[in-house]
């Protein structure tokens, strides 16, 4: 079991989500605790190499692995423009 940690920027992202999406993202965070056995996780490329994303509908959860037992969630948001500010 991994420890799932939200960064200082991911916490407000989570809090700003509509309630229905908030609940779905909480389920994703629970699933991430089972890293590396997480279905639907996709490795990112380019400037985001070393990071992963999991999606739920039109929303994305971006994270990286700090140690084999720590998953750091750094961004949560809608797919529109999700990767643009990196």
FILOMI-219130 format. One record per residue: x, y, z of N, C-alpha, C, O in turn; residue number from 1; chain. Coordinates in nm, 4 decimals. Layout:
# residues N
+----------+----------+----------+----------+----------+----------+----------+----------+----------+----------+----------+----------+-----+-----+
:       nX :       nY :       nZ :      caX :      caY :      caZ :       cX :       cY :       cZ :       oX :       oY :       oZ : seq : mol :
+----------+----------+----------+----------+----------+----------+----------+----------+----------+----------+----------+----------+-----+-----+
:        X :        Y :        Z :        X :        Y :        Z :        X :        Y :        Z :        X :        Y :        Z : NUM :   A :
...
+----------+----------+----------+----------+----------+----------+----------+----------+----------+----------+----------+----------+-----+-----+
# end
This chain:
# residues 86
+----------+----------+----------+----------+----------+----------+----------+----------+----------+----------+----------+----------+-----+-----+
:       nX :       nY :       nZ :      caX :      caY :      caZ :       cX :       cY :       cZ :       oX :       oY :       oZ : seq : mol :
+----------+----------+----------+----------+----------+----------+----------+----------+----------+----------+----------+----------+-----+-----+
:   0.0839 :  -0.1194 :   0.0000 :   0.0000 :   0.0000 :   0.0000 :   0.0878 :   0.1249 :   0.0000 :   0.1847 :   0.1347 :   0.0754 :   1 :   A :
:   0.0526 :   0.2181 :  -0.0844 :   0.1252 :   0.3442 :  -0.0943 :   0.0515 :   0.4523 :  -0.0154 :  -0.0684 :   0.4424 :   0.0106 :   2 :   A :
:   0.1255 :   0.5536 :   0.0210 :   0.0677 :   0.6717 :   0.0851 :   0.0395 :   0.7725 :  -0.0248 :   0.1271 :   0.8005 :  -0.1067 :   3 :   A :
:  -0.0807 :   0.8273 :  -0.0281 :  -0.1185 :   0.9272 :  -0.1280 :  -0.1129 :   1.0642 :  -0.0620 :  -0.1783 :   1.0883 :   0.0395 :   4 :   A :
:  -0.0326 :   1.1551 :  -0.1220 :  -0.0120 :   1.2894 :  -0.0675 :  -0.0576 :   1.3911 :  -0.1709 :  -0.0236 :   1.3794 :  -0.2886 :   5 :   A :
:  -0.1340 :   1.4906 :  -0.1281 :  -0.1729 :   1.6000 :  -0.2163 :  -0.0812 :   1.7186 :  -0.1914 :  -0.0537 :   1.7525 :  -0.0763 :   6 :   A :
:  -0.0335 :   1.7821 :  -0.2980 :   0.0491 :   1.9013 :  -0.2841 :  -0.0385 :   2.0193 :  -0.2443 :  -0.1613 :   2.0106 :  -0.2443 :   7 :   A :
:   0.0266 :   2.1283 :  -0.2108 :  -0.0461 :   2.2504 :  -0.1720 :  -0.1287 :   2.3056 :  -0.2878 :  -0.2273 :   2.3755 :  -0.2645 :   8 :   A :
:  -0.0911 :   2.2763 :  -0.4102 :  -0.1706 :   2.3224 :  -0.5250 :  -0.2829 :   2.2259 :  -0.5598 :  -0.3845 :   2.2678 :  -0.6153 :   9 :   A :
:  -0.2670 :   2.0976 :  -0.5286 :  -0.3708 :   1.9994 :  -0.5605 :  -0.4893 :   2.0089 :  -0.4651 :  -0.6026 :   1.9823 :  -0.5052 :  10 :   A :
:  -0.4653 :   2.0463 :  -0.3402 :  -0.5742 :   2.0552 :  -0.2415 :  -0.6824 :   2.1545 :  -0.2849 :  -0.8003 :   2.1192 :  -0.2817 :  11 :   A :
:  -0.6469 :   2.2791 :  -0.3260 :  -0.7521 :   2.3704 :  -0.3731 :  -0.8180 :   2.3218 :  -0.5021 :  -0.9367 :   2.3457 :  -0.5242 :  12 :   A :
:  -0.7410 :   2.2534 :  -0.5875 :  -0.8003 :   2.1957 :  -0.7087 :  -0.9113 :   2.0989 :  -0.6709 :  -1.0195 :   2.1023 :  -0.7295 :  13 :   A :
:  -0.8851 :   2.0130 :  -0.5737 :  -0.9839 :   1.9149 :  -0.5290 :  -1.1048 :   1.9838 :  -0.4664 :  -1.2190 :   1.9480 :  -0.4949 :  14 :   A :
:  -1.0793 :   2.0817 :  -0.3819 :  -1.1890 :   2.1508 :  -0.3131 :  -1.2791 :   2.2290 :  -0.4085 :  -1.3962 :   2.2514 :  -0.3779 :  15 :   A :
:  -1.2259 :   2.2709 :  -0.5241 :  -1.3019 :   2.3520 :  -0.6191 :  -1.3887 :   2.2684 :  -0.7137 :  -1.4678 :   2.3242 :  -0.7897 :  16 :   A :
:  -1.3751 :   2.1375 :  -0.7103 :  -1.4500 :   2.0522 :  -0.8016 :  -1.5979 :   2.0477 :  -0.7648 :  -1.6335 :   2.0596 :  -0.6476 :  17 :   A :
:  -1.6842 :   2.0306 :  -0.8656 :  -1.8257 :   2.0053 :  -0.8349 :  -1.8378 :   1.8793 :  -0.7492 :  -1.7550 :   1.7890 :  -0.7603 :  18 :   A :
:  -1.9380 :   1.8726 :  -0.6657 :  -1.9498 :   1.7643 :  -0.5685 :  -1.9448 :   1.6259 :  -0.6330 :  -1.8762 :   1.5376 :  -0.5814 :  19 :   A :
:  -2.0144 :   1.6046 :  -0.7429 :  -2.0161 :   1.4727 :  -0.8068 :  -1.8759 :   1.4337 :  -0.8534 :  -1.8361 :   1.3183 :  -0.8383 :  20 :   A :
:  -1.8018 :   1.5268 :  -0.9090 :  -1.6657 :   1.5005 :  -0.9558 :  -1.5727 :   1.4833 :  -0.8359 :  -1.4830 :   1.3989 :  -0.8386 :  21 :   A :
:  -1.5933 :   1.5617 :  -0.7321 :  -1.5135 :   1.5529 :  -0.6098 :  -1.5168 :   1.4091 :  -0.5554 :  -1.4132 :   1.3533 :  -0.5192 :  22 :   A :
:  -1.6347 :   1.3513 :  -0.5505 :  -1.6511 :   1.2144 :  -0.4991 :  -1.5771 :   1.1156 :  -0.5893 :  -1.5108 :   1.0244 :  -0.5398 :  23 :   A :
:  -1.5881 :   1.1331 :  -0.7222 :  -1.5188 :   1.0429 :  -0.8144 :  -1.3678 :   1.0535 :  -0.7997 :  -1.2975 :   0.9527 :  -0.8065 :  24 :   A :
:  -1.3173 :   1.1751 :  -0.7796 :  -1.1728 :   1.1936 :  -0.7625 :  -1.1276 :   1.1318 :  -0.6304 :  -1.0183 :   1.0754 :  -0.6241 :  25 :   A :
:  -1.2078 :   1.1407 :  -0.5259 :  -1.1726 :   1.0758 :  -0.3995 :  -1.1568 :   0.9246 :  -0.4186 :  -1.0690 :   0.8630 :  -0.3583 :  26 :   A :
:  -1.2413 :   0.8659 :  -0.5018 :  -1.2279 :   0.7227 :  -0.5312 :  -1.0972 :   0.6942 :  -0.6053 :  -1.0332 :   0.5918 :  -0.5814 :  27 :   A :
:  -1.0579 :   0.7839 :  -0.6944 :  -0.9293 :   0.7678 :  -0.7636 :  -0.8150 :   0.7736 :  -0.6631 :  -0.7218 :   0.6936 :  -0.6704 :  28 :   A :
:  -0.8216 :   0.8671 :  -0.5701 :  -0.7160 :   0.8786 :  -0.4692 :  -0.7057 :   0.7515 :  -0.3858 :  -0.5957 :   0.7097 :  -0.3495 :  29 :   A :
:  -0.8192 :   0.6902 :  -0.3553 :  -0.8174 :   0.5628 :  -0.2835 :  -0.7517 :   0.4543 :  -0.3683 :  -0.6746 :   0.3731 :  -0.3170 :  30 :   A :
:  -0.7822 :   0.4529 :  -0.4980 :  -0.7216 :   0.3542 :  -0.5883 :  -0.5711 :   0.3734 :  -0.5990 :  -0.4969 :   0.2757 :  -0.6092 :  31 :   A :
:  -0.5251 :   0.4984 :  -0.5967 :  -0.3819 :   0.5257 :  -0.6093 :  -0.3020 :   0.4663 :  -0.4934 :  -0.1821 :   0.4419 :  -0.5070 :  32 :   A :
:  -0.3663 :   0.4434 :  -0.3816 :  -0.2979 :   0.3813 :  -0.2674 :  -0.2541 :   0.2388 :  -0.3001 :  -0.1711 :   0.1817 :  -0.2293 :  33 :   A :
:  -0.3090 :   0.1814 :  -0.4060 :  -0.2727 :   0.0459 :  -0.4469 :  -0.1644 :   0.0475 :  -0.5553 :  -0.1485 :  -0.0505 :  -0.6280 :  34 :   A :
:  -0.0901 :   0.1576 :  -0.5666 :   0.0145 :   0.1685 :  -0.6681 :   0.1155 :   0.0559 :  -0.6514 :   0.1532 :   0.0291 :  -0.5373 :  35 :   A :
:   0.1611 :  -0.0103 :  -0.7527 :   0.1484 :   0.0144 :  -0.8963 :   0.0334 :  -0.0595 :  -0.9635 :   0.0254 :  -0.0601 :  -1.0863 :  36 :   A :
:  -0.0543 :  -0.1207 :  -0.8881 :  -0.1668 :  -0.1958 :  -0.9454 :  -0.2884 :  -0.1066 :  -0.9660 :  -0.3970 :  -0.1361 :  -0.9161 :  37 :   A :
:  -0.2696 :   0.0030 :  -1.0400 :  -0.3776 :   0.0990 :  -1.0649 :  -0.4145 :   0.0918 :  -1.2127 :  -0.3321 :   0.1216 :  -1.2992 :  38 :   A :
:  -0.5367 :   0.0529 :  -1.2410 :  -0.5786 :   0.0474 :  -1.3806 :  -0.6084 :   0.1881 :  -1.4311 :  -0.6566 :   0.2733 :  -1.3565 :  39 :   A :
:  -0.5793 :   0.2111 :  -1.5574 :  -0.6101 :   0.3385 :  -1.6201 :  -0.5050 :   0.4457 :  -1.6025 :  -0.5227 :   0.5562 :  -1.6538 :  40 :   A :
:  -0.3964 :   0.4184 :  -1.5324 :  -0.2896 :   0.5181 :  -1.5167 :  -0.2075 :   0.5210 :  -1.6449 :  -0.1676 :   0.4169 :  -1.6972 :  41 :   A :
:  -0.1833 :   0.6414 :  -1.6945 :  -0.1077 :   0.6566 :  -1.8184 :   0.0165 :   0.7404 :  -1.7914 :   0.0088 :   0.8465 :  -1.7294 :  42 :   A :
:   0.1310 :   0.6917 :  -1.8385 :   0.2550 :   0.7687 :  -1.8259 :   0.2500 :   0.8857 :  -1.9224 :   0.2091 :   0.8703 :  -2.0375 :  43 :   A :
:   0.2918 :   1.0036 :  -1.8752 :   0.2932 :   1.1223 :  -1.9599 :   0.4279 :   1.1351 :  -2.0296 :   0.5258 :   1.0724 :  -1.9893 :  44 :   A :
:   0.4322 :   1.2164 :  -2.1342 :   0.5530 :   1.2305 :  -2.2154 :   0.5969 :   1.3758 :  -2.2187 :   0.5331 :   1.4638 :  -2.1609 :  45 :   A :
:   0.7070 :   1.3983 :  -2.2878 :   0.7582 :   1.5338 :  -2.3066 :   0.8051 :   1.5951 :  -2.1769 :   0.8759 :   1.5317 :  -2.0986 :  46 :   A :
:   0.7646 :   1.7207 :  -2.1544 :   0.8073 :   1.7910 :  -2.0336 :   0.7472 :   1.7307 :  -1.9064 :   0.7916 :   1.7617 :  -1.7958 :  47 :   A :
:   0.6473 :   1.6454 :  -1.9220 :   0.5830 :   1.5808 :  -1.8066 :   0.6306 :   1.4372 :  -1.7857 :   0.5692 :   1.3607 :  -1.7114 :  48 :   A :
:   0.7399 :   1.4018 :  -1.8515 :   0.7940 :   1.2665 :  -1.8368 :   0.8229 :   1.2389 :  -1.6887 :   0.8760 :   1.3243 :  -1.6177 :  49 :   A :
:   0.7875 :   1.1192 :  -1.6438 :   0.8040 :   1.0825 :  -1.5037 :   0.6766 :   1.1030 :  -1.4230 :   0.6697 :   1.0679 :  -1.3053 :  50 :   A :
:   0.5767 :   1.1601 :  -1.4877 :   0.4471 :   1.1814 :  -1.4231 :   0.3438 :   1.0917 :  -1.4903 :   0.3652 :   1.0408 :  -1.6003 :  51 :   A :
:   0.2312 :   1.0736 :  -1.4216 :   0.1232 :   0.9903 :  -1.4708 :  -0.0072 :   1.0659 :  -1.4575 :  -0.0157 :   1.1669 :  -1.3876 :  52 :   A :
:  -0.1099 :   1.0148 :  -1.5264 :  -0.2428 :   1.0706 :  -1.5082 :  -0.3450 :   0.9594 :  -1.5069 :  -0.3280 :   0.8556 :  -1.5709 :  53 :   A :
:  -0.4515 :   0.9833 :  -1.4325 :  -0.5691 :   0.8973 :  -1.4317 :  -0.6855 :   0.9888 :  -1.4631 :  -0.6916 :   1.1019 :  -1.4147 :  54 :   A :
:  -0.7771 :   0.9404 :  -1.5436 :  -0.8899 :   1.0262 :  -1.5783 :  -1.0202 :   0.9699 :  -1.5250 :  -1.0348 :   0.8495 :  -1.5040 :  55 :   A :
:  -1.1133 :   1.0595 :  -1.5041 :  -1.2498 :   1.0236 :  -1.4717 :  -1.3381 :   1.1198 :  -1.5495 :  -1.3480 :   1.2376 :  -1.5150 :  56 :   A :
:  -1.4008 :   1.0705 :  -1.6523 :  -1.4790 :   1.1570 :  -1.7403 :  -1.3887 :   1.2612 :  -1.8039 :  -1.2877 :   1.2271 :  -1.8654 :  57 :   A :
:  -1.4244 :   1.3875 :  -1.7896 :  -1.3462 :   1.4979 :  -1.8462 :  -1.2425 :   1.5529 :  -1.7493 :  -1.1803 :   1.6550 :  -1.7786 :  58 :   A :
:  -1.2224 :   1.4893 :  -1.6367 :  -1.1287 :   1.5383 :  -1.5353 :  -1.0057 :   1.4485 :  -1.5268 :  -1.0116 :   1.3289 :  -1.5554 :  59 :   A :
:  -0.8949 :   1.5091 :  -1.4869 :  -0.7672 :   1.4393 :  -1.4798 :  -0.7047 :   1.4569 :  -1.3416 :  -0.7220 :   1.5602 :  -1.2770 :  60 :   A :
:  -0.6321 :   1.3548 :  -1.2977 :  -0.5525 :   1.3601 :  -1.1756 :  -0.4086 :   1.3305 :  -1.2185 :  -0.3784 :   1.2216 :  -1.2673 :  61 :   A :
:  -0.3210 :   1.4284 :  -1.1997 :  -0.1799 :   1.4127 :  -1.2371 :  -0.0975 :   1.3865 :  -1.1122 :  -0.1152 :   1.4522 :  -1.0096 :  62 :   A :
:  -0.0061 :   1.2887 :  -1.1222 :   0.0729 :   1.2504 :  -1.0057 :   0.2080 :   1.1963 :  -1.0477 :   0.2318 :   1.1682 :  -1.1652 :  63 :   A :
:   0.2964 :   1.1821 :  -0.9495 :   0.4249 :   1.1158 :  -0.9711 :   0.4552 :   1.0298 :  -0.8490 :   0.3926 :   1.0433 :  -0.7439 :  64 :   A :
:   0.5524 :   0.9417 :  -0.8658 :   0.5904 :   0.8497 :  -0.7590 :   0.7193 :   0.9006 :  -0.6965 :   0.8219 :   0.9090 :  -0.7641 :  65 :   A :
:   0.7152 :   0.9347 :  -0.5680 :   0.8342 :   0.9855 :  -0.5001 :   0.9244 :   0.8722 :  -0.4550 :   1.0457 :   0.8789 :  -0.4749 :  66 :   A :
:   0.8711 :   0.7732 :  -0.3977 :   0.9404 :   0.6495 :  -0.3614 :   0.8428 :   0.5391 :  -0.3991 :   0.7284 :   0.5680 :  -0.4341 :  67 :   A :
:   0.8840 :   0.4177 :  -0.3930 :   0.7882 :   0.3119 :  -0.4283 :   0.6609 :   0.3143 :  -0.3434 :   0.5599 :   0.2550 :  -0.3812 :  68 :   A :
:   0.6658 :   0.3818 :  -0.2305 :   0.5493 :   0.3796 :  -0.1418 :   0.4821 :   0.5149 :  -0.1234 :   0.4017 :   0.5306 :  -0.0315 :  69 :   A :
:   0.5128 :   0.6142 :  -0.2087 :   0.4504 :   0.7457 :  -0.1965 :   0.4047 :   0.7957 :  -0.3330 :   0.4847 :   0.8084 :  -0.4257 :  70 :   A :
:   0.2752 :   0.8239 :  -0.3441 :   0.2165 :   0.8805 :  -0.4650 :   0.1851 :   1.0264 :  -0.4353 :   0.1089 :   1.0558 :  -0.3432 :  71 :   A :
:   0.2435 :   1.1187 :  -0.5127 :   0.2241 :   1.2619 :  -0.4904 :   0.1316 :   1.3159 :  -0.5991 :   0.1685 :   1.3194 :  -0.7165 :  72 :   A :
:   0.0122 :   1.3577 :  -0.5600 :  -0.0843 :   1.4166 :  -0.6522 :  -0.0541 :   1.5657 :  -0.6585 :  -0.0579 :   1.6352 :  -0.5570 :  73 :   A :
:  -0.0240 :   1.6145 :  -0.7798 :   0.0152 :   1.7549 :  -0.7919 :  -0.0845 :   1.8410 :  -0.8665 :  -0.0743 :   1.9636 :  -0.8626 :  74 :   A :
:  -0.1812 :   1.7801 :  -0.9347 :  -0.2758 :   1.8615 :  -1.0099 :  -0.4031 :   1.7822 :  -1.0340 :  -0.3986 :   1.6627 :  -1.0632 :  75 :   A :
:  -0.5172 :   1.8499 :  -1.0213 :  -0.6477 :   1.7909 :  -1.0471 :  -0.7278 :   1.8942 :  -1.1246 :  -0.7346 :   2.0101 :  -1.0837 :  76 :   A :
:  -0.7882 :   1.8546 :  -1.2352 :  -0.8670 :   1.9527 :  -1.3081 :  -0.9328 :   1.8985 :  -1.4329 :  -0.9188 :   1.7812 :  -1.4676 :  77 :   A :
:  -1.0056 :   1.9880 :  -1.5001 :  -1.0754 :   1.9569 :  -1.6240 :  -0.9746 :   1.9411 :  -1.7363 :  -0.8705 :   2.0069 :  -1.7364 :  78 :   A :
:  -1.0044 :   1.8555 :  -1.8304 :  -0.9106 :   1.8260 :  -1.9389 :  -0.8783 :   1.9464 :  -2.0260 :  -0.7693 :   1.9527 :  -2.0829 :  79 :   A :
:  -0.9700 :   2.0423 :  -2.0381 :  -0.9448 :   2.1616 :  -2.1192 :  -0.8294 :   2.2410 :  -2.0600 :  -0.8424 :   2.2990 :  -1.9522 :  80 :   A :
:  -0.7183 :   2.2438 :  -2.1289 :  -0.6028 :   2.3193 :  -2.0847 :  -0.5268 :   2.2570 :  -1.9691 :  -0.4417 :   2.3224 :  -1.9089 :  81 :   A :
:  -0.5558 :   2.1321 :  -1.9371 :  -0.4953 :   2.0678 :  -1.8206 :  -0.3430 :   2.0614 :  -1.8306 :  -0.2736 :   2.0799 :  -1.7306 :  82 :   A :
:  -0.2907 :   2.0353 :  -1.9500 :  -0.1473 :   2.0159 :  -1.9670 :  -0.0746 :   2.1411 :  -2.0179 :   0.0476 :   2.1387 :  -2.0325 :  83 :   A :
:  -0.1460 :   2.2482 :  -2.0446 :  -0.0890 :   2.3650 :  -2.1113 :   0.0080 :   2.4466 :  -2.0279 :   0.1041 :   2.5001 :  -2.0831 :  84 :   A :
:  -0.0124 :   2.4584 :  -1.8988 :   0.0730 :   2.5468 :  -1.8184 :   0.1969 :   2.4781 :  -1.7656 :   0.2665 :   2.5342 :  -1.6809 :  85 :   A :
:   0.2264 :   2.3586 :  -1.8128 :   0.3466 :   2.2877 :  -1.7678 :   0.4650 :   2.3279 :  -1.8513 :   0.5757 :   2.2790 :  -1.8290 :  86 :   A :
+----------+----------+----------+----------+----------+----------+----------+----------+----------+----------+----------+----------+-----+-----+
# end
